[in-house]
Amino acid sequence: MADFVYPPIVAAARLMFRLLDNRIRVEGAEHVPAGGGAVIACTHVSYLDFIYCGLGARPSKRLVRFMAKHEVFEHRIAGPLMRGMHHIPVDRSAGRASYAEAVERLRAGQVVGVFPEATISRSFTVKQLKTGAVRMAADAGVPVVPMAVWGTQRLWTKGRPKDLTRRHVPISVIAGEPMNPQPDEDCEVRTKDLRVRLSALLDRAQANYPEEPTSEAGRWWLPAHLGGTAPTPEAAAELDHRPD
């Protein structure tokens, strides 16, 4: 698969990181395999997570093909870029085709990125997961690499104004040890295992994050259990079910 669009986009993103002086720390990149198919299952706190999740695979020289809602591919600017980077459109009313394409890509040795929470977590904790990441890995015979991203919510998240030009924001990306789900295993059980792993990675990223809010108003980007003012998981679930 020829990549004429993806490398320049990566170069532009890295330039942006330097200009904004994002203090990006990537841990556990060795867990992303240098060859062969793999699913990267990432936490989701920001609209920008795919950029930094992809960055976590760069030390292994891998380009991640993300599964994203098909509406993004219809955007007049983002659409051509998404197609040029060979990401995978997902139509939630007809998801079987996108699932089959993802499995085919994995069997062909590509890395597919998914956000198993499906939507951004307003509580900044790990929501209940969809089983797709585990199922496609088992079907394709490839590992799942859990990954947590933290700090990106300070730039652009659900329910907050975006602040894309904010400088000096630390961003943490942590990959964990791969898990290898098998076709004969219970995908619900393995998905619960994945959630435990993602929660542990996110807890680590939050505990080691080098900054804390400097005012009470600034505590919005911390989860409630760490003294922040983000919604609790229960309150966040209620917000998710409200019509836009």
PyMOL commands that set and color helices and strands:
alter all, ss='L'
color gray80, all
select helices_A, chain A and resi 6-20+29-31+49-55+58-60+70-73+78-84+95-107+132-140+152-154+187-207+217-221+224-226+233-240
alter helices_A, ss='H'
color red, helices_A
select strands_A, chain A and resi 23-27+38-42+64-69+88-90+111-114+144-150+170-175
alter strands_A, ss='S'
color yellow, strands_A
deselect
rebuild
show_as cartoon
